[in-house]
Amino acid sequence: MSIKKQFLKSKPVCKVVFRLDATEANGAKKVQVLGDFNNWDQSAEPAEIE
């Protein structure tokens, strides 16, 4: 798994990209990222993937 953070100079925003290889996922059908942004809630609506 890799995490890439990019701080934007023009806005007070940090763009974060999470990458998980298929081999690391070990056959998983779904992965979910939890954190402060969704109150660590596993039932929270998933974010759209770009």
C-alpha positions, -999 to +999 in steps of 0.1 A: +000+000+000+012+035-007+000+069+003+009+100-016+002+135-001+003+167-021-001+201-004-016+227-028+001+261-027-030+279-040-055+265-015-054+252+021-060+217+008-040+185+009-047+159-019-042+123-007-040+093-030-042+057-016-030+029-037-034-008-030-021-035-054-043-064-062-018-088-047-018-068-014-057-069-014-055-107-013-088-112-032-108-085-014-139-073-032-139-040-013-116-019+007-125+011+029-104+040+043-115+051+078-103+082+096-112+115+113-130+126+081-157+099+086-156+096+124-139+061+120-174+049+110-173+017+089-209+022+079-203+057+065-210+063+028-179+055+007-162+084-012-163+084-050-132+070-066-116+091-094 
